[in-house]
Amino acid sequence: MADPHLHWTLDPGPLAAMAVGTTVYVRRFRAARAEAGGRGAGWPQAAAFSGALLILLAALVSPLDRLGEDYLFAAHMAQHILLGDLAPLLLLLSLSRVIMRPATRRLTGLERRLGALASPPAFILLWLVLVYLWHVPALYDGALRHASVHAVQHLCFFGAGVAVWWPLVQPVPMRRRLTGMAPLGYIFAAKVGLAALGIYLAWSTGVVYDYYSHVPRIWGLSPVEDQNVGGALMLVEQSLVLVTAMTVLFVRMLGQSEEDERRRERLEDAAAA
């Protein structure tokens, strides 16, 4: 067993992208606070953006990146979880309708032109297709062997994460919205749809990704055990996110129901008066 040689990855590409994104966000955040007196551009949005940035740094700059490329499938899976699920969610939570106001008209126009492609079912389908496609062994191994393909893979995972979370967060309101119990069914379908891949990897008995048969083995994990750990990580993360998201959505639905009831009572009182 070899000792891992780990170091921080100071690739200028991801660092430059994060620097540009941070500059744009900070400028728009400050302008939004001036426009709306702090509404929609406060500490929750700032904390969410900081969290997204830290997660991106952990995924792309910290030793996790080299650990996943040079040694462990499980570490690579952890990187993809950060890139494709948690970072997109926090990024969307950092946005608000006030912050997104300059882009609202363009995004609404784009949604109108896309038609049914800009709908929650299409976003789930995009999420599942991209994630499963990049886990095809030939594509997965190819991404690990070629830096440019790996960069495209990471962009696809991040884009898929933005797509699947957009209908739930909606920093710009959608024309085809999720109403009633639909948000619960939506997130359930998205996470359960991906669980099949996690189950397959967690219980696999043969090496799926040949690349990891030829890397130095560390921490006493065989290639199959490493693969099983990666699948288990996916299952645990998806389950925790599912439970958390459904709890938040259910509480939000109850709050909206109470607000609708109070509004109805006020209208009835006004009509009676």
C-alpha positions, 0 to 999 in steps of 0.5 A, a space after each residue: 500500500 502506498 502513502 498518498 502524495 496530496 497537495 492543493 491544486 492551483 489550476 488557474 482555470 477554476 480559480 479564475 472562474 471563481 474569482 470572476 464569479 465572486 466579483 460579479 456577485 459582490 457587485 450585484 449584491 451591493 447594488 441590490 442592497 442599495 436598491 431594496 434596502 437590504 431586502 433580498 440581499 442580506 446575510 442569508 444570501 451572503 452566507 449561501 454564496 460563501 458556502 458555495 464558494 467554499 464547497 467549490 474550493 474544497 472540490 477543485 482546489 483542496 487535496 480532494 481533487 488529487 485524491 480522487 484523480 490519483 487514488 480513490 474512486 470514493 474521493 472522486 465521488 465526493 468531489 462530484 457530490 460537492 460539484 453537482 449537488 451541494 454547490 449548485 444548491 447553495 449558489 441558487 440560494 444565494 440569489 434572490 429576485 432582487 439580485 437577479 432583477 437585471 437578468 429577469 427579462 432575458 431569462 424569462 424570454 429564454 424560458 418562453 422560447 424553450 417552451 416545454 424544455 424549460 419545465 421541471 420534468 425536463 430539468 429532472 431528465 437533464 439531471 439524470 441523463 447527464 449524471 448517468 451519461 458521465 458514469 458510463 465507464 468509457 466516458 468516466 475513465 476518459 475524463 480521468 485520463 484527459 484534462 479537457 474532458 474532465 473539465 467538461 464533465 465537471 461543468 456538466 455535473 454543475 450545470 445538471 445540479 443547477 437545473 435540478 434545483 432551479 424549479 425548487 429555488 426559483 431565483 427567477 419565477 418560472 412560468 411552469 411552476 411546481 404547485 401544491 404537493 408537486 415540489 415534494 414529488 419533484 425532489 423525491 423523483 430526482 433523488 430516487 432516480 439517482 439512487 439506482 446508480 448509488 445502489 449499483 455501485 455500493 453493491 457491485 462485486 466487480 470493478 466498473 471503472 478500469 482506471 482505478 484498477 491501475 492506481 496505487 492502493 491506499 488505506 487498505 481499500 481494494 478497487 471494489 471496496 473503494 467503489 462500494 464506498 463511493 456508491 455508499 457515499 452517493 446513497 447517504 448524501 442523496 438520502 440526507 439531502 432528500 430528507 432535508 429538502 422534503 422537510 423544508 418544503 413541507 414546512 414552507 407549504 404549511 406556512 403558505 397554507 396558513 398565510 392563504 387561510 389568513 388572507 381568505 379570512 381577511 377578505 371574508 371579514 372585509 366583505 361582511 363589513 
